[in-house]
């Protein structure tokens, strides 16, 4: 974005997924969706082994959290 002369959080909103160590960079704090990868693995195993009754082909909800940082906040 900097190469295009744009500033995240001002001209464009920028968000990531996973809330990894890269969210706190030298130049920008990245908004991200935080999730529990272990819970996703557990749900997949439960689904594959048939331990989730009535979920044949259905979606399984895994809790997430939106962590808002500077990359999506317009400065006051």
ROSE-4610 file (N, C-alpha, C; in Angstrom, 1 decimal, always signed):
// ROSE-4610
residu = [X/X/X/X/X/X/X/X/X/X/X/X/X/X/X/X/X/X/X/X/X/X/X/X/X/X/X/X/X/X/X/X/X/X/X/X/X/X/X/X/X/X/X/X/X/X/X/X/X/X/X/X/X/X/X/X/X/X/X/X/X/X/X/X/X/X/X/X/X/X/X/X/X/X/X/X/X/X/X/X/X/X/X/X/X/X/X/X/X/X/X/X/X/X/X/X/X/X/X/X/X/X/X/X/X/X/X/X/X/X/X/X/X/X/X/X/X/X/X/X/X/X/X/X/X/X/X/X/X/X/X/X/X/X/X/X/X/X/X/X/X/X/X/X/X/X/X/X/X/X/X/X/X/X/X/X/X/X/X/X/X/X/X/X/X/X/X/X/X/X/X/X/X/X/X/X/X/X/X/X/X/X/X/X/X/X/X/X/X/X/X/X/X/X/X/X/X/X/X/X/X/X/X/X/X/X/X/X/X/X/X/X/X/X/X/X/X/X/X/X/X/X/X/X/X/X/X/X]
num = [1/1/1/2/2/2/3/3/3/4/4/4/5/5/5/6/6/6/7/7/7/8/8/8/9/9/9/10/10/10/11/11/11/12/12/12/13/13/13/14/14/14/15/15/15/16/16/16/17/17/17/18/18/18/19/19/19/20/20/20/21/21/21/22/22/22/23/23/23/24/24/24/25/25/25/26/26/26/27/27/27/28/28/28/29/29/29/30/30/30/31/31/31/32/32/32/33/33/33/34/34/34/35/35/35/36/36/36/37/37/37/38/38/38/39/39/39/40/40/40/41/41/41/42/42/42/43/43/43/44/44/44/45/45/45/46/46/46/47/47/47/48/48/48/49/49/49/50/50/50/51/51/51/52/52/52/53/53/53/54/54/54/55/55/55/56/56/56/57/57/57/58/58/58/59/59/59/60/60/60/61/61/61/62/62/62/63/63/63/64/64/64/65/65/65/66/66/66/67/67/67/68/68/68/69/69/69/70/70/70/71/71/71/72/72/72/73/73/73/74/74/74/75/75/75/76/76/76]
x = [+0.8/+0.0/+0.9/+1.9/+2.8/+3.4/+3.7/+4.2/+3.2/+1.9/+0.9/+0.5/+1.2/+0.9/-0.3/-0.7/-1.9/-1.5/-2.4/-2.1/-3.3/-2.9/-3.9/-4.5/-5.8/-6.5/-6.9/-6.4/-6.9/-7.6/-6.8/-7.4/-8.1/-7.6/-8.0/-8.0/-9.0/-9.0/-8.3/-7.5/-6.7/-6.9/-7.3/-7.5/-6.9/-6.5/-5.9/-6.7/-6.3/-6.9/-5.9/-6.1/-5.2/-4.6/-4.5/-3.9/-2.5/-1.7/-0.3/+0.6/+1.8/+2.9/+3.1/+2.6/+2.8/+1.8/+0.9/-0.1/+0.5/+1.6/+2.2/+3.5/+3.4/+4.6/+5.3/+6.4/+7.1/+6.3/+5.5/+4.8/+3.3/+2.8/+1.3/+0.9/-0.2/-0.9/-2.0/-2.0/-3.0/-4.2/-5.4/-6.7/-6.7/-7.2/-7.2/-8.4/-8.7/-9.7/-8.9/-9.1/-8.5/-9.3/-8.7/-9.4/-8.5/-9.1/-8.4/-8.1/-6.9/-6.7/-6.8/-6.6/-6.7/-8.2/-9.1/-10.5/-11.0/-10.4/-10.8/-10.4/-9.2/-8.7/-9.6/-10.0/-10.9/-12.2/-12.8/-14.1/-14.0/-12.9/-12.7/-12.6/-11.9/-11.8/-13.1/-13.8/-15.2/-16.1/-16.0/-16.9/-16.5/-15.2/-14.7/-15.0/-15.0/-15.2/-16.7/-17.6/-19.0/-19.4/-18.6/-19.0/-19.9/-20.2/-21.1/-22.4/-23.4/-24.6/-25.4/-26.0/-26.9/-26.1/-24.9/-24.1/-23.6/-24.3/-23.9/-23.9/-22.8/-22.8/-23.1/-23.3/-23.7/-22.4/-22.6/-21.5/-21.3/-20.1/-19.8/-19.3/-19.9/-19.5/-18.3/-17.2/-16.1/-16.0/-15.9/-15.9/-14.6/-14.8/-13.8/-13.9/-12.9/-12.9/-12.3/-12.9/-12.4/-11.5/-10.2/-9.3/-9.0/-9.7/-9.5/-8.3/-7.4/-6.2/-6.2/-5.0/-4.9/-5.2/-5.0/-5.2/-6.6/-7.6/-9.0/-9.6/-8.9/-9.4/-9.0/-10.1/-9.8/-9.4/-8.3/-7.8/-8.9/-9.0/-10.0/-9.4]
y = [-1.2/+0.0/+1.3/+1.2/+2.4/+2.7/+1.6/+1.8/+2.5/+2.4/+3.1/+4.5/+4.8/+6.1/+6.1/+4.9/+4.8/+4.4/+4.8/+4.6/+3.7/+2.5/+1.7/+2.3/+2.3/+2.9/+4.3/+4.9/+6.2/+6.1/+5.8/+5.7/+4.3/+3.3/+1.9/+1.2/+0.3/-0.6/-1.9/-2.4/-3.6/-4.6/-5.8/-6.8/-8.1/-8.9/-10.2/-11.2/-12.5/-13.6/-14.4/-14.7/-15.6/-14.9/-13.6/-12.8/-13.4/-13.5/-14.1/-13.0/-13.3/-12.4/-11.2/-11.4/-10.3/-9.2/-9.3/-8.2/-7.0/-7.1/-6.0/-5.7/-5.0/-4.7/-3.4/-3.1/-1.9/-0.6/-0.7/+0.4/+0.4/-0.7/-0.8/-1.9/-1.6/-2.6/-3.2/-4.4/-5.0/-5.5/-5.1/-5.6/-7.1/-8.0/-9.4/-10.1/-11.3/-12.2/-13.2/-13.3/-14.3/-15.5/-16.7/-18.0/-19.0/-20.1/-21.1/-22.3/-22.4/-23.5/-24.9/-25.0/-26.3/-26.7/-25.7/-26.0/-26.4/-25.8/-26.2/-27.6/-28.0/-29.4/-30.4/-30.0/-30.8/-31.0/-30.0/-30.0/-30.9/-30.8/-31.6/-33.1/-33.4/-34.8/-35.3/-34.5/-34.9/-35.2/-34.3/-34.5/-35.7/-35.9/-37.1/-38.4/-38.4/-39.6/-39.8/-38.9/-39.1/-38.7/-38.0/-37.7/-36.4/-35.8/-34.7/-35.2/-35.6/-36.1/-35.1/-35.4/-34.5/-33.4/-33.5/-32.5/-32.9/-33.9/-34.5/-33.4/-32.9/-31.8/-30.4/-30.3/-28.9/-28.2/-26.9/-26.1/-26.2/-26.1/-26.1/-24.7/-24.1/-22.7/-22.8/-22.1/-22.0/-20.6/-20.3/-18.9/-18.2/-16.9/-16.1/-14.7/-13.9/-12.6/-11.6/-10.5/-9.4/-8.5/-8.4/-7.6/-6.4/-5.3/-4.0/-3.3/-3.0/-2.2/-1.1/-0.4/+0.8/+0.7/-0.5/-0.7/-0.5/-0.5/-0.3/+0.9/+1.6/+2.7/+4.0/+4.9/+6.2/+7.1/+7.7/+8.6/+9.8/+10.2/+11.3/+12.6]
z = [+0.0/+0.0/+0.0/+0.8/+0.8/-0.6/-1.3/-2.7/-3.6/-3.3/-4.0/-3.4/-2.4/-1.7/-0.9/-0.4/+0.4/+1.8/+2.7/+4.1/+4.7/+5.2/+5.8/+7.1/+7.2/+8.3/+8.0/+6.9/+6.5/+5.1/+4.0/+2.7/+2.4/+3.1/+2.9/+4.2/+4.4/+5.6/+5.2/+6.1/+5.9/+7.1/+6.8/+7.9/+7.5/+8.5/+8.3/+9.0/+8.9/+9.6/+10.3/+11.5/+12.3/+13.5/+13.5/+14.6/+14.9/+13.9/+14.1/+14.6/+14.8/+15.2/+14.2/+13.0/+12.0/+12.2/+13.1/+13.3/+13.9/+14.6/+15.2/+14.5/+13.4/+12.6/+13.0/+12.3/+12.6/+12.2/+11.1/+10.6/+10.8/+11.2/+11.2/+12.2/+12.9/+13.7/+12.9/+12.6/+11.6/+12.4/+12.0/+12.5/+12.0/+12.8/+12.5/+13.2/+12.6/+13.2/+13.9/+15.2/+16.1/+16.2/+16.1/+16.2/+16.9/+17.3/+18.0/+17.0/+16.4/+15.5/+16.1/+17.4/+18.0/+18.0/+18.3/+18.3/+16.9/+15.9/+14.5/+14.2/+14.7/+14.5/+15.3/+16.5/+17.3/+16.7/+16.1/+15.5/+14.2/+13.5/+12.3/+12.7/+13.7/+14.2/+14.6/+15.4/+15.9/+14.7/+13.7/+12.5/+11.7/+11.5/+10.7/+11.4/+12.7/+13.5/+13.9/+13.4/+13.6/+15.0/+15.8/+17.1/+17.2/+16.1/+16.0/+15.4/+16.1/+15.6/+14.8/+13.7/+13.0/+12.2/+12.1/+11.4/+10.0/+9.4/+8.1/+7.1/+6.7/+5.6/+6.1/+7.4/+8.0/+8.4/+8.5/+8.9/+10.5/+10.9/+12.4/+12.7/+13.7/+14.1/+15.1/+14.8/+15.7/+16.2/+17.4/+17.9/+17.4/+17.1/+16.6/+17.3/+17.2/+17.8/+16.8/+16.5/+15.7/+16.6/+16.3/+17.1/+16.2/+16.6/+15.8/+16.2/+15.2/+15.4/+14.4/+14.3/+13.5/+12.1/+11.5/+10.0/+9.5/+10.5/+10.0/+10.8/+11.6/+12.3/+11.6/+11.3/+10.8/+11.9/+11.8/+12.9/+13.1/+14.3/+14.7/+14.2]
